[in-house]
Amino acid sequence: MSSHQYAGVYIVRPVINSISGRHTITEEDLGLPKGTLPPEDVASLGSLITVDKEHLKPFNSIRTRTKRLCESKGVRVGLGTVIPSTELRATLDQLEELKAEFYDQKDKFLQTFSDNLNSRLESHKKYANLIQASAPTKDYVDQRMHFAIDTLKVSDPSGDPNSSVLSNTLNRPGNDIGHRLFQETVDFVQSAYNRSFKDTAKVVRRNLTPFRESLLPKLRSFQLLDSRCRTIADHLELMLSDAEAAFSALARNDDKAITGPAYDHFLDQLNRMRSLPDIEALANSKPVQAAVVAPPQPKPAPTPQTPKTEKKIHGLPRNPNLPARPGVQTSVRKQVTF
């Protein structure tokens, strides 16, 4: 992907600052003469936990969910996370929800901060003075903890007198969107293989959900920026379609798992996305032919049943020149002249 395609994307960079709740123990903390312990570049003594880890779990959870959200919507590069314009608004809305949750948790944390610290000092009386001296203050925590969302748009610096220098940033390996997306796809597929297929030699429907709901939408959202993504997405969609056809062919009393030749076919398709050279070869190959599903044919109308007996029309003579139907007795009424 060349640098000019940065013009069609946005870069989102959530900035989340929290506290570690730890303090590196020094010789001074232990009342030891300086030089008693090895220098820090050789060994470290450890950390003193000043804030209970349980109280920091909500912030760690928000940080993890923020990271997963960005990974599901875009591609991580050195500048942040590249998000296509079609996904920007929805991504920012979800980040704003996480940001609001962060500040709600921060308010709760600050309201109980002093009580929690006193409780910790009471629980560890032997080390109370050390914890008290090393713990962060409430004002420090208030200033330190924040959640911000930086949104940038980068364009190729053509015409700038320093364009060659600026372009180096966009073109360096860590900022190559296409390369990063392919690597993320390989990591996703390899992880799924190790987790679900490597030791089982079968496929069940739930194994395909991450491909359908996470990887495929992400590849589709980037295909306008890099046409090679369309080829990979088409291949993935064909793999899912073939797997669904294999499921449909299973007998009702089967355990609904693809095994045998159908599994081998699935694995052949999956293997084309399990390494960077393979997925690059796939991306540069001819587009795959999507599976065509024939529409259901309407059932033929039932053939009308021929009446077994002929209905008599009273009052009208039958034409004697017409042949009689098989199995039907024909009678001719005589005309009477008065």
Buried (B, 14 or more C-beta within 10 A) or exposed (E): BEBEBBEBBBBBEBEBEBBEBBBEBBEEBEEEEEEEBEEEEEEEBEEBBBBBEEBBEBBEEBBEBBBEBBBBBBBBBEBBBBBBEEBBEEBBEBBEEBBEBBEEBBEEBBEEBEEBBEEBBEEEEEBBEBBEEBBBEEEEBBEEBBBEBEBEEBEBBEEEEEEEEBBEBBEEEEBBBBBBBBBBBBEBBBEBBEEBBEEEEBBEEEBBEBBBEBBBEBBBBBBBBBEBBBBBBBBBBBBBBBBBEBBEEBEEEEEEBBBEEBBEBBBEBBEBBBEBEBBBEBBEEEEBEEEEEEEEEEEEEEEEEEEEEEEEEEEEEBEEEEEEEEEEEEEEEEEEEE
